[in-house]
């Protein structure tokens, strides 16, 4: 599998306090990094800016310690204040075309969720550093999605773009290899690590599956 030079991160953790189901978010994040997670995205959809920022600052200390990029979900102010390495946006957020005009985001990673094939022709896709294929399989953690891509969807998108593809949505040990074979550069997981009894082991197993 070729790793895209602009996005050499194979195991992508999307984390929120709620997804950790009573476990400490920062402990789960650190354990997952020790297990092999390459990049962490903090997604706190319902937090106030203050609370989101507080969590992001604590998480940034951990990601910096291990030299792991921190991506902020859809919140430009939080991303800028913690000096995050990137931001991930969807169809209803500030588009990459606008983000690239802002000084802070000129040299940051910008991820963009693909929910329709027609998006691949857009300026926003051209300006993104990587594309989130969302969801590959439908999931309870994200219910506002449009297309369930499946394996065939990844293959179709891979044939249409050379951008790094991050697959997300109900990904686990059983389907990881199939997803990578279909053309994803990276898998993004939520529950497979956050809800696990042993986040370090869960991350290690997923990473091994990718590397096979």
Secondary structure, 3 states (H helix, E strand, C coil): CCCCCCCCCCEEEEECCHHHCCCCHHHHHHHHHHHCCCEEEECCCCCCHHHHHHHHHHHHHHHHHCCCEEEEECCHHHHHHCCCCEEEECCCCCCHHHHCCCHHHHHCEEEEEECCHHHHHCHHHHHCCEEEEECCCCCCCCCCCCCCCHHHHHHHHHHHCCCEEEEECCCCCCCHHHHHHCCCCEEEECHHHHCCCCHHHHHHHHHHHHHC
